[in-house]
Amino acid sequence: MIHLTLRQLQLFDAVARHLSFSRASGELHLSQPAVSMQIKQLEEAVGMPLFEQVGKKIFLTDAGREVQRSSQEISQNLLDLEGALADLQGLKSGRLIVGVVSTASVFATRLMAHYRKLHSEVQLTLNVVNRETLLHQLAHNETDLAIMGQPPEGRDLSAQAFMRNPLVLVAAADHPMAGERAIPFARLAGMPLLGREPGSGTRSAMEAIFRKHGIGLAPAMEMNNNEAIKQAVEVGLGLGVVSQHTVEQELRSGRMVALDVEGFPIMRDWYLVYRQGKRLSPAAQSFRDFVLEQGAQMELGVPRAVTR
């Protein structure tokens, strides 16, 4: 039988996440020798090295990856126990980590602010990341709930649509096609287009509609966030496909326009996502119920007032 402590697993998890003893010791407010000693004792208990050093970098060994997987399961079981005990006591407090793709950050921030007014005792953490990072966090149980576009199949994820997500084609206010109506899609051929990075949900939707109309897509520029695309569109570098929720203010102020092009807006959905089989804490369950209830009532990301 392997004899180890929860503290050793906590230290190991920090080193495994950072792949750095110094960063792990900083996170845990311990000296690096203290962390190294605990990891050495854990390796002696396991009977195999958990890390290997290549040059100046460290990597998990096969045994290390197995310990990391089990450590994550143990941590989740403890969180589940904490949630179950809190539920039995009728508590609504707790910790809640919500991951959000950058495209949804504007309305997701409003949602969380509104939720906090109703549940001020819940400790909220909002992580705004790109799609691939969010999928990684879900796969490694690093977030309780996620807000994103259509999640990929085959990832053991539970996903529920809660709000429409129209993707619009935006241009600078002085673009030659601004103000035109019913513009044929073929007019986009050869125009400079600004696209998200391959793998993003918006990029996939953009590729699909161009493929549907038989036009090759070769973005003039690729950017890994919507703010960069918005700024590039405003100064006339090209046309961009973005979620309407990310350009509310720009469209209202007239800093850019949504072109009336055939096939736009592309209607998609926002989803609330979590791992299948995950036991949601009371805080996560209440946030899930809040989002699904408010999703049917929101108008472009602004939730209506609700009461306790």
Buried (B, 14 or more C-beta within 10 A) or exposed (E): EEEBEEEBBBBBBBBBBBEBBEBBBBBBEBEBEEBBEBBEBBBEEBEEBBBEEEEEEBEBBEBBEBBBEEBBEBBBEEBBEBBEEBBEEEBBBBBBBBBBBBBBBBBBBBBBEBBBEBBEEBEBEBBBBBBEBBBBBBEEBBBBBBBBBBBEEEEEBBBBBBBBBBBBBBBBBEBEBBEEEEBEBEEBEEEEBBBBBEEBBBBBBBBEBBEEBEBEBEBEBBBEBBEBBBBBBBEBBBBBBBBBBBBBEBBEEEBBBBBBBEEBBBEBBBBBBBBEEBBBBBBBBBBBEBBBEBBEEBEEBBBEEEEE
